[in-house]
Amino acid sequence: MPEAVAKGTWTKVAFGDVVQLSKERSKDPEADGIERYVGLEHIEPGDLRIRSWGDVAGGTTFTTVFRPGQVLFGKRRSYQRKVAVADFSGVCSSDIYVLEPKGEDLLPELLPFICQTDAFFEHAVGTSAGSLSPRTNWKDLATFEFALPPLEEQRRIAEVLRITASNIEALRRLQLSTSQLSEAYGCHVLRSYPQAWVQVGDIAKFTSGKQIRVSGLPQEPSDDAAIPVYGGNGVSGYTDQPLADCIAPTVVIGRVGQFCGAALVTGGAAWITDNALYPKTLDPQVDVTFLAMCLKAANLNRGKLGEYLPLVTQKVVHSARIPKLATSAQRHHAEQYMAIEQQAAAARRHVEGAYAVLRQLLASLSGGDKEP
């Protein structure tokens, strides 16, 4: 039975009391007029929008139907925090639950935000079984308890969360635009000098970084750990000393994993892990930022080896070609590139700040006795 909590205004309920699984199925989605399918790979962590999908006409074994407004929750590896609201009809993987309100006590617009709270994810992870691919199940998920506001309060909270989510969406578009502009500028530079090229291996010798225990690193810089540690996907943490033979600033290229081949330039001294590559030697006439810009535009990921654990080798990097320009011309392009990169970094910070606000609001929602 629901239990009154939080000064008598909110009611403690079980998830299964106010939410149900959709039972709609399609044995032949294409014949039923369904054009799209969604797997876990199409849902991005923390993003309520479904931005990619597969075409049913190309073949699918999925039979679970979802409709606009329903909530898709990834029950496999729920620690990945994959929740989305459908804005089209389709079929989805059996590793995705299709959720909808049961009865009239829960506002549909509030459901996706309840599924985004830390408390909900902690319950889903805590009730998951399996070592390699843990899954939660509906019976356990339905026992999750939370404080449900009165409907009028739900409307107010849902509107605040909707506006916050809309702001995040606008900032994400700005971030994407600046990132695309940065990449476009690098590609423009590569195309602008077709007669003057030099192989990277002739001006630099890249090598793997050194192993460091990333899991134990602090995630924020401090007086005792001010040196950023770069891995295959950017900064992994902070340590107290830079890599001994690493020039500062330097170029870092992801060596293994999803982002292998991605290139960036450090802001100063750094430690590079063995999941990344860096130039142990570099021609003094080559501007570091110019080199990073060109390597990023060269799309080194195309030369990766393997699919399960993709890898970019020194050979791939050394065989890449960049324009052979005077140092002054390199610096001019590097300054233009960094101006765009700074805009992109500012956009990323705004997105992170907006997500921080959303997390605070979600924490208030799961708390039950706080005003969002």
C-alpha positions as CSV (number, residue, x, y, z in Angstrom):
1,M,0.0,0.0,0.0
2,P,1.3,3.5,-0.7
3,E,2.7,5.3,2.3
4,A,2.4,9.0,2.9
5,V,5.9,10.7,3.3
6,A,7.5,14.1,3.2
7,K,5.1,16.2,5.3
8,G,2.1,14.3,4.0
9,T,2.4,15.7,0.5
10,W,4.3,13.0,-1.3
11,T,3.4,9.3,-1.3
12,K,5.9,6.4,-1.2
13,V,5.1,3.9,-4.0
14,A,6.6,0.9,-5.6
15,F,7.7,1.4,-9.2
16,G,5.4,-1.5,-10.3
17,D,2.4,0.2,-8.7
18,V,2.5,3.1,-11.1
19,V,4.5,1.8,-14.1
20,Q,4.0,-1.2,-16.3
21,L,5.8,-2.9,-19.2
22,S,4.3,-2.5,-22.6
23,K,3.1,-5.9,-24.0
24,E,2.8,-4.9,-27.6
25,R,4.7,-7.2,-30.0
26,S,5.0,-7.6,-33.8
27,K,5.9,-10.9,-35.4
28,D,6.5,-9.1,-38.7
29,P,7.5,-5.5,-38.1
30,E,7.9,-4.6,-41.8
31,A,4.5,-6.0,-42.7
32,D,3.1,-4.0,-39.8
33,G,4.5,-0.8,-41.3
34,I,7.3,-0.4,-38.7
35,E,10.4,1.1,-40.3
36,R,12.9,1.5,-37.5
37,Y,14.5,-0.7,-34.8
38,V,16.5,0.3,-31.8
39,G,19.2,-1.6,-30.0
40,L,21.2,-0.7,-26.9
41,E,23.9,0.7,-29.2
42,H,21.5,3.3,-30.4
43,I,20.8,4.8,-26.9
44,E,23.4,7.1,-25.5
45,P,24.0,7.3,-21.7
46,G,22.4,10.3,-20.2
47,D,20.6,11.4,-23.4
48,L,16.8,11.1,-23.5
49,R,16.8,11.5,-27.3
50,I,17.1,8.5,-29.7
51,R,19.5,9.9,-32.3
52,S,20.2,6.7,-34.3
53,W,18.5,3.5,-35.3
54,G,18.5,0.6,-37.7
55,D,16.2,0.0,-40.7
56,V,13.8,-2.8,-40.4
57,A,13.9,-3.4,-44.1
58,G,17.5,-4.5,-43.7
59,G,16.4,-7.3,-41.4
60,T,15.8,-7.6,-37.6
61,T,14.8,-10.2,-35.1
62,F,13.4,-7.6,-32.7
63,T,9.6,-7.9,-31.9
64,T,9.0,-5.6,-28.9
65,V,7.0,-2.6,-30.2
66,F,7.4,0.9,-28.8
67,R,5.4,4.0,-29.5
68,P,6.0,7.8,-29.2
69,G,6.1,8.9,-25.5
70,Q,7.0,5.5,-24.1
71,V,10.2,5.2,-22.1
72,L,13.0,2.8,-23.2
73,F,15.2,1.5,-20.4
74,G,18.3,-0.6,-21.0
75,K,18.0,-3.6,-18.6
76,R,21.4,-5.1,-19.7
77,R,24.4,-3.4,-18.1
78,S,22.1,-0.9,-16.5
79,Y,25.2,0.9,-15.0
80,Q,25.5,2.4,-18.5
81,R,22.4,4.5,-17.6
82,K,20.6,4.1,-21.0
83,V,17.2,5.7,-20.8
84,A,15.3,7.4,-23.7
85,V,11.9,8.7,-24.7
86,A,10.6,7.4,-28.0
87,D,9.5,10.1,-30.5
88,F,8.7,7.6,-33.2
89,S,7.3,4.0,-33.4
90,G,9.6,1.0,-33.8
91,V,10.7,-2.3,-32.4
92,C,13.5,-2.7,-29.9
93,S,15.9,-5.3,-28.5
94,S,14.7,-7.7,-25.7
95,D,17.4,-6.1,-23.6
96,I,15.3,-2.9,-23.5
97,Y,12.2,-2.5,-21.3
98,V,9.4,-0.4,-22.8
99,L,7.8,1.4,-19.9
100,E,4.6,3.4,-19.5
101,P,2.5,4.7,-16.6
102,K,-0.1,2.4,-15.1
103,G,-3.2,4.2,-14.2
104,E,-3.4,7.9,-13.6
105,D,-1.3,8.5,-10.6
106,L,2.0,9.1,-12.5
107,L,2.4,11.8,-15.1
108,P,3.9,10.3,-18.3
109,E,6.2,13.3,-18.7
110,L,7.8,12.6,-15.3
111,L,8.5,8.9,-15.9
112,P,11.8,9.3,-17.8
113,F,13.2,11.6,-15.2
114,I,12.4,9.1,-12.4
115,C,14.3,6.5,-14.5
116,Q,17.3,8.9,-14.6
117,T,17.6,9.3,-10.8
118,D,20.7,7.8,-9.1
119,A,18.4,5.9,-6.7
120,F,16.7,4.1,-9.6
121,F,20.0,3.2,-11.3
122,E,21.4,2.0,-8.0
123,H,18.4,-0.3,-7.6
124,A,18.7,-1.6,-11.2
125,V,22.4,-2.3,-10.8
126,G,21.9,-3.9,-7.4
127,T,19.2,-6.3,-8.7
128,S,21.2,-7.3,-11.8
129,A,22.5,-10.8,-12.2
130,G,25.2,-12.2,-14.4
131,S,29.0,-11.5,-14.5
132,L,29.8,-10.7,-18.2
133,S,26.5,-9.2,-19.1
134,P,24.4,-8.4,-16.0
135,R,20.7,-7.9,-16.4
136,T,18.0,-6.7,-14.1
137,N,14.5,-8.1,-14.3
138,W,11.0,-6.6,-14.1
139,K,10.1,-8.4,-10.9
140,D,13.0,-6.8,-9.0
141,L,12.8,-3.5,-10.8
142,A,9.1,-3.2,-9.9
143,T,10.0,-3.2,-6.2
144,F,11.9,0.1,-6.4
145,E,10.3,2.5,-4.0
146,F,10.2,6.3,-4.4
147,A,8.3,9.3,-3.3
148,L,5.6,10.3,-5.7
149,P,4.3,14.0,-5.6
150,P,0.7,14.9,-6.1
151,L,-0.3,15.3,-9.8
152,E,-0.2,19.1,-9.7
153,E,3.3,19.0,-8.2
154,Q,4.3,16.4,-10.8
155,R,3.3,18.9,-13.5
156,R,5.4,21.6,-12.0
157,I,8.5,19.4,-11.5
158,A,8.1,17.9,-15.0
159,E,8.0,21.3,-16.6
160,V,11.2,22.4,-14.7
161,L,12.9,19.2,-15.8
162,R,11.7,19.6,-19.4
163,I,13.1,23.2,-19.6
164,T,16.4,22.0,-18.2
165,A,16.5,19.1,-20.7
166,S,15.7,21.5,-23.5
167,N,18.5,23.8,-22.5
168,I,20.9,20.8,-22.5
169,E,19.7,19.9,-26.0
170,A,20.4,23.4,-27.2
171,L,23.9,23.4,-25.6
172,R,24.6,20.0,-27.1
173,R,23.8,21.4,-30.6
174,L,26.2,24.3,-29.9
175,Q,28.9,21.9,-28.8
176,L,28.4,19.7,-31.9
177,S,28.5,22.7,-34.2
178,T,31.8,24.1,-32.7
179,S,33.3,20.6,-32.8
180,Q,32.3,20.2,-36.5
181,L,33.7,23.6,-37.2
182,S,37.0,22.6,-35.6
183,E,37.2,19.4,-37.7
184,A,36.2,21.3,-40.9
185,Y,39.0,23.9,-40.4
186,G,41.6,21.1,-40.0
187,C,40.3,19.4,-43.2
188,H,40.4,22.7,-45.0
189,V,44.1,23.2,-44.1
190,L,44.9,19.6,-45.3
191,R,43.2,20.3,-48.7
192,S,44.7,23.7,-49.2
193,Y,48.3,22.6,-49.8
194,P,48.2,19.6,-52.2
195,Q,51.7,20.1,-53.5
196,A,53.6,20.4,-50.2
197,W,53.4,17.3,-48.0
198,V,55.6,15.5,-45.5
199,Q,55.1,12.2,-43.8
200,V,54.7,12.4,-40.0
201,G,57.4,9.7,-39.6
202,D,59.9,12.1,-41.1
203,I,59.3,14.8,-38.5
204,A,58.3,12.9,-35.4
205,K,58.8,9.5,-33.7
206,F,55.7,8.4,-31.8
207,T,55.8,5.8,-29.0
208,S,53.4,4.4,-26.5
209,G,53.1,6.0,-23.1
210,K,53.9,4.4,-19.7
211,Q,51.6,2.3,-17.6
212,I,50.0,3.9,-14.6
213,R,47.2,2.7,-12.3
214,V,44.4,4.9,-13.6
215,S,41.7,3.5,-11.3
216,G,43.5,5.0,-8.2
217,L,44.0,8.5,-9.7
218,P,42.2,11.6,-8.3
219,Q,39.7,12.9,-10.8
220,E,40.3,16.6,-10.0
221,P,43.6,18.4,-10.0
222,S,45.2,19.5,-6.7
223,D,48.5,20.8,-5.3
224,D,49.6,17.2,-4.8
225,A,48.3,16.0,-8.1
226,A,48.3,18.7,-10.8
227,I,49.6,16.8,-13.8
228,P,46.9,15.5,-16.1
229,V,47.1,11.8,-17.2
230,Y,46.0,11.2,-20.8
231,G,44.8,7.8,-21.9
232,G,43.0,6.6,-25.0
233,N,40.0,8.9,-24.4
234,G,41.4,12.2,-23.0
235,V,42.2,12.9,-19.4
236,S,41.8,9.9,-17.1
237,G,42.9,11.6,-13.8
238,Y,45.8,13.5,-12.3
239,T,49.2,12.6,-10.9
240,D,52.2,14.4,-9.3
241,Q,54.8,14.2,-12.0
242,P,54.9,14.3,-15.9
243,L,56.3,11.6,-18.1
244,A,60.1,12.0,-18.1
245,D,60.7,12.3,-21.9
246,C,57.5,14.0,-22.9
247,I,57.7,17.4,-24.4
248,A,55.3,20.0,-23.1
249,P,52.9,20.7,-24.6
250,T,52.6,17.6,-26.7
251,V,50.3,15.6,-29.1
252,V,48.4,12.7,-27.7
253,I,46.7,10.1,-29.9
254,G,44.4,7.4,-28.7
255,R,46.0,4.0,-29.3
256,V,43.4,1.5,-28.3
257,G,39.6,1.4,-27.9
258,Q,36.6,3.2,-29.4
259,F,38.5,6.5,-29.7
260,C,41.7,5.2,-31.1
261,G,43.2,7.6,-33.6
262,A,41.7,10.7,-31.9
263,A,44.3,13.4,-31.6
264,L,44.6,16.3,-29.2
265,V,47.2,18.7,-27.8
266,T,47.9,18.9,-24.1
267,G,47.9,22.3,-22.3
268,G,51.3,21.7,-20.8
269,A,53.2,18.9,-19.0
270,A,51.4,15.6,-18.9
271,W,51.7,11.9,-18.2
272,I,50.7,9.7,-21.2
273,T,49.4,6.1,-20.5
274,D,50.2,3.1,-22.6
275,N,46.7,3.4,-24.1
276,A,48.0,6.4,-26.1
277,L,50.8,7.5,-28.3
278,Y,52.9,10.7,-28.1
279,P,56.0,12.0,-30.0
280,K,59.2,11.1,-28.2
281,T,61.1,13.3,-30.7
282,L,59.7,16.1,-32.8
283,D,61.3,18.4,-35.4
284,P,61.7,21.8,-33.7
285,Q,60.3,23.5,-36.8
286,V,57.0,21.8,-36.3
287,D,54.3,23.5,-34.3
288,V,52.7,21.0,-31.8
289,T,49.2,22.4,-32.2
290,F,49.5,22.4,-36.0
291,L,50.5,18.8,-35.9
292,A,47.6,17.8,-33.6
293,M,45.2,19.6,-35.9
294,C,46.4,17.9,-39.0
295,L,46.4,14.4,-37.3
296,K,42.9,15.0,-36.1
297,A,41.8,15.9,-39.6
298,A,43.6,12.9,-41.1
299,N,41.1,10.5,-39.5
300,L,43.6,8.0,-38.3
301,N,40.8,5.8,-37.1
302,R,40.4,4.6,-40.7
303,G,43.7,2.7,-40.4
304,K,42.8,0.9,-37.1
305,L,43.4,-2.8,-36.7
306,G,40.7,-5.1,-35.2
307,E,37.1,-4.5,-34.3
308,Y,36.6,-6.0,-30.9
309,L,39.5,-4.0,-29.5
310,P,40.5,-1.5,-32.2
311,L,44.1,-0.4,-32.3
312,V,46.1,2.4,-34.0
313,T,49.8,1.7,-34.4
314,Q,52.8,4.0,-34.7
315,K,53.0,2.8,-38.4
316,V,49.6,4.2,-39.1
317,V,50.6,7.6,-37.5
318,H,54.0,7.7,-39.1
319,S,52.5,7.1,-42.6
320,A,50.1,10.0,-42.3
321,R,50.9,13.1,-44.3
322,I,50.6,16.8,-43.3
323,P,51.3,20.0,-45.2
324,K,54.9,21.1,-45.2
325,L,54.7,24.8,-44.2
326,A,56.9,27.5,-42.8
327,T,56.7,27.7,-39.0
328,S,54.9,31.1,-39.2
329,A,52.2,29.6,-41.4
330,Q,51.8,26.7,-39.1
331,R,51.3,29.0,-36.1
332,H,48.8,31.1,-38.0
333,H,46.7,28.0,-38.7
334,A,47.2,26.7,-35.1
335,E,46.0,30.0,-33.7
336,Q,42.8,29.9,-35.8
337,Y,42.3,26.3,-34.8
338,M,42.8,26.9,-31.1
339,A,40.3,29.8,-31.2
340,I,37.7,27.4,-32.4
341,E,38.8,24.7,-30.0
342,Q,38.4,27.2,-27.1
343,Q,34.8,27.9,-28.2
344,A,34.2,24.1,-28.3
345,A,35.7,23.7,-24.8
346,A,33.4,26.5,-23.5
347,A,30.4,24.8,-25.0
348,R,31.4,21.5,-23.4
349,R,31.7,23.3,-20.0
350,H,28.2,24.7,-20.5
351,V,26.8,21.3,-21.3
352,E,28.6,19.8,-18.2
353,G,27.1,22.6,-16.0
354,A,23.6,22.1,-17.4
355,Y,23.9,18.3,-16.6
356,A,25.1,19.2,-13.1
357,V,21.9,21.2,-12.6
358,L,19.8,18.3,-14.0
359,R,21.5,15.9,-11.6
360,Q,20.7,18.2,-8.7
361,L,17.1,18.4,-9.7
362,L,16.9,14.6,-10.1
363,A,18.4,14.2,-6.6
364,S,15.7,16.5,-5.3
365,L,13.1,14.4,-7.1
366,S,14.3,11.1,-5.6
367,G,14.7,12.8,-2.2
368,G,11.0,13.4,-1.9
369,D,11.1,16.1,0.7
370,K,13.1,18.7,-1.2
371,E,11.9,21.3,-3.6
372,P,13.3,20.8,-7.1
